[in-house]
Amino acid sequence: MVTPTVWMYIAYLIISVGLTIWVARTLHANGRIFLVDSFLGNEKLADSVNHLLVVGFYLINIGYVTLALKYGGKSEDLQQVFETLSSKVGFVLLVLGVMHFMNLLIFSKMRKRAMLRNQPPPLPPQAHLAVKTA
């Protein structure tokens, strides 16, 4: 006999893995432009990093989803099923969001650094000020 907890586990896995796949595909498709810009037009490097990010994203998130499966109480009725399921899916969404913003932060810092490296040198001084000594 399938218990409410087992149904909750099935729903949790379907929802969480589905969300992970959707977010990964969205980030992969829309993140390419950002990465190409971050790597100063080097499309091969940007595509390679984009693919590696997606693989790491899947490993971390699906790993978290499967580990979090056992946490939480047993669900005896429909209300407990929905409460536990919403908590589990909510944590998955928070993990996905934190990972997304961490990636954005890291790559925006990389982009700034790359942009500074390609700036022309500052202009030489136009004049010198005399220093008064006491």
C-alpha positions as YAML, in Angstrom:
chain: A
units: angstrom
residues:
- id: 1
  name: MET
  ca: [0.00, 0.00, 0.00]
- id: 2
  name: VAL
  ca: [1.29, 3.44, -0.93]
- id: 3
  name: THR
  ca: [1.25, 5.81, 2.04]
- id: 4
  name: PRO
  ca: [0.71, 9.58, 1.88]
- id: 5
  name: THR
  ca: [4.43, 10.00, 2.63]
- id: 6
  name: VAL
  ca: [5.40, 7.97, -0.44]
- id: 7
  name: TRP
  ca: [3.06, 10.08, -2.62]
- id: 8
  name: MET
  ca: [4.63, 13.19, -1.13]
- id: 9
  name: TYR
  ca: [8.13, 11.88, -1.97]
- id: 10
  name: ILE
  ca: [7.06, 11.18, -5.55]
- id: 11
  name: ALA
  ca: [5.52, 14.65, -5.94]
- id: 12
  name: TYR
  ca: [8.58, 16.26, -4.32]
- id: 13
  name: LEU
  ca: [10.99, 14.53, -6.68]
- id: 14
  name: ILE
  ca: [8.92, 15.34, -9.78]
- id: 15
  name: ILE
  ca: [8.50, 19.01, -8.82]
- id: 16
  name: SER
  ca: [12.07, 19.55, -7.60]
- id: 17
  name: VAL
  ca: [13.83, 17.79, -10.47]
- id: 18
  name: GLY
  ca: [11.48, 19.49, -12.94]
- id: 19
  name: LEU
  ca: [12.27, 22.92, -11.46]
- id: 20
  name: THR
  ca: [15.99, 22.16, -11.50]
- id: 21
  name: ILE
  ca: [15.87, 21.17, -15.18]
- id: 22
  name: TRP
  ca: [13.81, 24.24, -16.11]
- id: 23
  name: VAL
  ca: [16.12, 26.65, -14.24]
- id: 24
  name: ALA
  ca: [19.26, 25.02, -15.66]
- id: 25
  name: ARG
  ca: [17.95, 25.25, -19.24]
- id: 26
  name: THR
  ca: [16.89, 28.86, -18.73]
- id: 27
  name: LEU
  ca: [20.25, 29.83, -17.25]
- id: 28
  name: HIS
  ca: [22.13, 27.97, -19.99]
- id: 29
  name: ALA
  ca: [20.19, 29.64, -22.80]
- id: 30
  name: ASN
  ca: [20.12, 33.15, -21.38]
- id: 31
  name: GLY
  ca: [23.47, 33.09, -19.59]
- id: 32
  name: ARG
  ca: [25.49, 32.59, -22.76]
- id: 33
  name: ILE
  ca: [25.32, 36.26, -23.74]
- id: 34
  name: PHE
  ca: [26.47, 37.31, -20.28]
- id: 35
  name: LEU
  ca: [29.35, 34.82, -20.34]
- id: 36
  name: VAL
  ca: [30.49, 35.81, -23.83]
- id: 37
  name: ASP
  ca: [30.61, 39.41, -22.62]
- id: 38
  name: SER
  ca: [32.40, 38.37, -19.41]
- id: 39
  name: PHE
  ca: [35.03, 36.52, -21.44]
- id: 40
  name: LEU
  ca: [35.49, 39.46, -23.83]
- id: 41
  name: GLY
  ca: [33.94, 37.78, -26.85]
- id: 42
  name: ASN
  ca: [35.66, 34.40, -26.48]
- id: 43
  name: GLU
  ca: [32.64, 32.29, -27.46]
- id: 44
  name: LYS
  ca: [34.37, 28.91, -27.15]
- id: 45
  name: LEU
  ca: [35.44, 29.65, -23.59]
- id: 46
  name: ALA
  ca: [32.01, 31.07, -22.71]
- id: 47
  name: ASP
  ca: [30.22, 28.01, -24.13]
- id: 48
  name: SER
  ca: [32.57, 25.66, -22.29]
- id: 49
  name: VAL
  ca: [32.10, 27.46, -18.97]
- id: 50
  name: ASN
  ca: [28.34, 27.62, -19.56]
- id: 51
  name: HIS
  ca: [28.21, 23.85, -20.06]
- id: 52
  name: LEU
  ca: [30.36, 23.18, -16.98]
- id: 53
  name: LEU
  ca: [28.13, 25.48, -14.91]
- id: 54
  name: VAL
  ca: [25.05, 23.53, -15.99]
- id: 55
  name: VAL
  ca: [26.68, 20.21, -15.08]
- id: 56
  name: GLY
  ca: [27.69, 21.53, -11.66]
- id: 57
  name: PHE
  ca: [24.24, 23.05, -11.20]
- id: 58
  name: TYR
  ca: [22.59, 19.67, -11.86]
- id: 59
  name: LEU
  ca: [24.97, 17.81, -9.56]
- id: 60
  name: ILE
  ca: [24.54, 20.20, -6.64]
- id: 61
  name: ASN
  ca: [20.79, 20.65, -6.93]
- id: 62
  name: ILE
  ca: [19.80, 17.08, -7.64]
- id: 63
  name: GLY
  ca: [22.18, 15.99, -4.89]
- id: 64
  name: TYR
  ca: [20.50, 18.40, -2.50]
- id: 65
  name: VAL
  ca: [17.03, 17.27, -3.58]
- id: 66
  name: THR
  ca: [17.84, 13.62, -2.97]
- id: 67
  name: LEU
  ca: [19.53, 14.28, 0.38]
- id: 68
  name: ALA
  ca: [16.63, 16.47, 1.55]
- id: 69
  name: LEU
  ca: [14.18, 13.68, 0.71]
- id: 70
  name: LYS
  ca: [14.67, 12.00, 4.08]
- id: 71
  name: TYR
  ca: [14.40, 15.20, 6.14]
- id: 72
  name: GLY
  ca: [11.05, 16.25, 7.53]
- id: 73
  name: GLY
  ca: [8.37, 14.38, 9.38]
- id: 74
  name: LYS
  ca: [6.15, 11.59, 8.18]
- id: 75
  name: SER
  ca: [2.92, 12.75, 6.62]
- id: 76
  name: GLU
  ca: [-0.17, 11.00, 7.90]
- id: 77
  name: ASP
  ca: [-2.86, 13.12, 6.26]
- id: 78
  name: LEU
  ca: [-3.29, 15.39, 3.24]
- id: 79
  name: GLN
  ca: [-2.61, 18.59, 5.20]
- id: 80
  name: GLN
  ca: [0.73, 17.29, 6.46]
- id: 81
  name: VAL
  ca: [1.59, 16.14, 2.93]
- id: 82
  name: PHE
  ca: [1.03, 19.63, 1.53]
- id: 83
  name: GLU
  ca: [2.85, 21.35, 4.40]
- id: 84
  name: THR
  ca: [5.89, 19.08, 4.15]
- id: 85
  name: LEU
  ca: [5.89, 19.21, 0.35]
- id: 86
  name: SER
  ca: [5.72, 23.01, 0.31]
- id: 87
  name: SER
  ca: [8.58, 23.24, 2.81]
- id: 88
  name: LYS
  ca: [10.75, 20.88, 0.79]
- id: 89
  name: VAL
  ca: [10.03, 22.58, -2.54]
- id: 90
  name: GLY
  ca: [10.49, 26.00, -0.91]
- id: 91
  name: PHE
  ca: [13.97, 25.05, 0.27]
- id: 92
  name: VAL
  ca: [14.83, 23.76, -3.21]
- id: 93
  name: LEU
  ca: [13.72, 27.09, -4.69]
- id: 94
  name: LEU
  ca: [15.83, 28.98, -2.14]
- id: 95
  name: VAL
  ca: [18.89, 26.86, -2.97]
- id: 96
  name: LEU
  ca: [18.33, 27.45, -6.70]
- id: 97
  name: GLY
  ca: [17.98, 31.20, -6.11]
- id: 98
  name: VAL
  ca: [21.08, 31.45, -3.92]
- id: 99
  name: MET
  ca: [23.13, 29.52, -6.46]
- id: 100
  name: HIS
  ca: [21.88, 31.76, -9.26]
- id: 101
  name: PHE
  ca: [22.79, 34.96, -7.45]
- id: 102
  name: MET
  ca: [26.19, 33.59, -6.40]
- id: 103
  name: ASN
  ca: [26.97, 32.78, -10.03]
- id: 104
  name: LEU
  ca: [25.88, 36.27, -11.10]
- id: 105
  name: LEU
  ca: [28.05, 37.86, -8.42]
- id: 106
  name: ILE
  ca: [31.11, 35.82, -9.36]
- id: 107
  name: PHE
  ca: [30.74, 36.46, -13.08]
- id: 108
  name: SER
  ca: [30.03, 40.15, -12.68]
- id: 109
  name: LYS
  ca: [33.25, 40.48, -10.66]
- id: 110
  name: MET
  ca: [35.11, 38.53, -13.34]
- id: 111
  name: ARG
  ca: [33.63, 40.80, -16.01]
- id: 112
  name: LYS
  ca: [34.64, 43.96, -14.16]
- id: 113
  name: ARG
  ca: [38.17, 42.65, -13.76]
- id: 114
  name: ALA
  ca: [38.39, 41.74, -17.45]
- id: 115
  name: MET
  ca: [37.02, 45.14, -18.48]
- id: 116
  name: LEU
  ca: [39.60, 46.94, -16.32]
- id: 117
  name: ARG
  ca: [42.41, 44.88, -17.82]
- id: 118
  name: ASN
  ca: [41.43, 46.01, -21.31]
- id: 119
  name: GLN
  ca: [41.15, 49.70, -20.45]
- id: 120
  name: PRO
  ca: [43.74, 52.01, -21.97]
- id: 121
  name: PRO
  ca: [46.35, 53.23, -19.52]
- id: 122
  name: PRO
  ca: [45.57, 56.46, -17.71]
- id: 123
  name: LEU
  ca: [46.78, 59.69, -19.25]
- id: 124
  name: PRO
  ca: [50.19, 60.97, -18.13]
- id: 125
  name: PRO
  ca: [50.13, 63.91, -15.74]
- id: 126
  name: GLN
  ca: [49.66, 67.33, -17.36]
- id: 127
  name: ALA
  ca: [51.58, 69.26, -14.68]
- id: 128
  name: HIS
  ca: [53.54, 68.78, -11.48]
- id: 129
  name: LEU
  ca: [52.81, 70.54, -8.21]
- id: 130
  name: ALA
  ca: [55.66, 71.80, -6.13]
- id: 131
  name: VAL
  ca: [55.88, 70.19, -2.72]
- id: 132
  name: LYS
  ca: [56.61, 72.58, 0.13]
- id: 133
  name: THR
  ca: [59.00, 71.28, 2.74]
- id: 134
  name: ALA
  ca: [59.08, 72.67, 6.22]
...
